[in-house]
């Protein structure tokens, strides 16, 4: 009888131990996924800041069709330009390793960004409620309803943490961030 009870207790303790190991393994995977997502978020944010720096640099040429995609000429630009099969690879810019070195961050790859011209306020200010050639249904959301205002170009910067199709990006978190950036026309 003592042998049967001790075997039963041994099996019970073994099952409890296996359940604890399984719970610990799941917690470890969740923590690793959370860490990977945080690294991807920081990488995408670096891509967004690189795009803003590119637009802020007075030395940037900003040539239509080379440096940015023009979304106001009747072409529909998707909310996620990286998912657009019509987006040429020349529009996808990779952040320079001098600005963000992935070897220091454990990121899956270099961050990338796409710049799109979404609105010129001089094209949108044709009248109240007019969207002109803008991609936005409500051009006034960019502060363009005042025709006396200075002329600005509104660019949308979309950044992602890295190329998910690359070898380093396989099975890694991908974060995509967007910002609208106002640049005065000179």
C-alpha positions in Angstrom: 0.0 0.0 0.0 2.9 2.4 0.9 4.5 1.7 -2.5 1.2 2.5 -4.4 0.7 5.8 -2.5 4.3 6.8 -3.0 4.1 6.1 -6.7 0.9 8.1 -7.0 2.5 11.0 -5.1 5.6 10.7 -7.4 3.4 10.9 -10.5 1.5 13.9 -9.0 4.7 15.8 -8.2 6.0 15.0 -11.7 2.9 16.4 -13.4 3.0 19.5 -11.3 6.7 19.9 -12.2 5.9 19.5 -15.9 3.1 22.1 -15.7 5.5 24.5 -14.0 8.1 24.0 -16.8 5.5 24.5 -19.5 4.3 27.8 -17.8 7.9 29.0 -17.5 8.5 28.2 -21.1 5.4 30.2 -22.2 6.4 33.1 -20.0 9.9 33.1 -21.5 8.5 33.1 -25.1 6.1 36.0 -24.2 9.0 38.0 -22.8 11.2 37.3 -25.8 8.3 38.4 -28.1 7.8 41.6 -26.1 11.5 42.3 -26.2 11.6 41.7 -30.0 8.6 44.1 -30.5 10.3 46.8 -28.4 13.5 46.6 -30.4 11.4 46.7 -33.6 9.5 49.8 -32.3 12.8 51.6 -31.5 14.1 50.7 -34.9 11.0 52.0 -36.7 11.2 55.2 -34.7 14.8 55.6 -35.9 13.5 55.2 -39.4 10.9 57.9 -38.8 13.4 60.3 -37.4 15.7 59.7 -40.3 12.9 60.5 -42.7 12.2 63.7 -40.8 15.9 64.6 -40.8 15.9 64.0 -44.6 13.0 66.4 -45.1 14.4 69.0 -42.7 17.8 69.1 -44.4 18.0 72.1 -46.7 20.5 70.2 -48.8 18.0 67.5 -49.6 17.1 67.8 -53.3 13.5 66.5 -52.9 13.1 65.5 -56.5 9.6 64.2 -57.4 9.9 60.5 -58.4 13.4 60.2 -57.0 13.3 61.2 -53.3 9.6 61.0 -52.7 6.4 59.5 -54.2 3.8 62.1 -55.4 0.4 61.1 -54.1 -1.5 64.1 -55.3 -1.4 63.5 -59.1 -4.4 61.3 -59.1 -2.5 58.2 -58.1 -3.9 56.4 -55.1 -1.3 55.8 -52.4 -2.1 53.1 -49.9 -2.0 53.7 -46.2 1.0 51.3 -46.0 3.2 52.0 -48.9 5.4 48.9 -48.2 2.4 46.8 -49.1 1.9 48.6 -52.4 3.1 46.5 -55.3 3.3 49.6 -57.4 5.8 51.2 -55.2 9.3 51.2 -56.8 12.2 50.0 -54.7 13.9 53.3 -55.3 11.4 55.0 -53.0 12.3 52.8 -50.1 15.3 54.4 -48.3 17.4 52.5 -45.8 18.7 54.4 -42.7 22.4 54.8 -42.9 24.4 52.7 -40.4 26.1 55.9 -39.2 22.7 57.1 -37.9 21.5 53.7 -36.6 23.7 50.7 -36.3 21.7 47.5 -35.8 24.7 45.6 -34.4 24.4 47.7 -31.3 20.6 47.0 -30.9 19.9 43.4 -31.8 17.4 44.7 -34.4 16.5 42.4 -37.3 17.8 44.8 -40.0 18.3 48.4 -40.9 15.1 50.6 -40.6 13.6 51.8 -43.8 11.3 54.7 -44.7 9.2 56.0 -47.6 8.4 59.7 -48.2 5.2 60.6 -50.0 3.9 64.0 -51.0 0.3 64.0 -49.9 -0.7 67.7 -50.1 0.3 71.1 -51.2 -1.7 73.7 -49.4 -1.7 76.1 -52.4 -3.4 73.2 -54.3 -5.9 72.6 -51.6 -7.0 76.1 -50.8 -9.1 76.5 -53.9 -12.2 77.0 -51.7 -14.0 75.9 -48.7 -14.4 72.2 -48.7 -12.2 71.7 -51.7 -9.6 69.0 -51.6 -8.0 70.0 -54.9 -5.5 67.3 -55.9 -4.9 66.2 -52.3 -5.0 62.6 -51.2 -7.0 63.7 -48.1 -10.8 63.9 -48.1 -10.5 66.7 -45.6 -7.6 68.9 -46.7 -8.5 71.4 -44.0 -7.1 68.9 -41.5 -3.7 70.1 -42.6 -4.5 73.7 -41.8 -4.8 74.7 -45.5 -8.2 76.4 -45.3 -6.6 79.8 -44.9 -5.5 81.0 -48.4 -3.4 83.8 -46.8 -1.2 81.2 -45.1 2.3 80.5 -46.4 2.6 77.7 -48.9 3.6 74.3 -47.4 4.1 70.8 -48.7 2.8 68.0 -46.5 4.8 64.8 -46.7 3.8 61.5 -45.1 6.7 59.5 -43.8 6.2 55.8 -43.3 8.9 53.9 -41.5 9.3 50.2 -40.7 11.7 48.4 -38.4 13.3 46.4 -41.2 12.6 44.3 -44.3 10.5 41.3 -43.2 11.5 39.5 -46.4 15.2 39.6 -45.6 16.9 36.7 -44.0 17.5 38.6 -40.8 13.8 39.8 -40.7 12.3 36.3 -40.9 10.2 35.4 -37.9 10.9 38.8 -36.3 8.5 41.6 -35.2 7.9 44.3 -37.7 6.6 47.8 -36.6 5.4 50.4 -39.0 5.1 54.1 -37.9 3.8 57.1 -39.8 4.0 60.9 -39.4 2.9 63.8 -41.5 5.6 66.4 -41.9 5.2 70.0 -43.0 7.8 71.6 -45.2 7.6 75.3 -46.3 7.8 75.8 -50.1 10.6 78.1 -51.1 
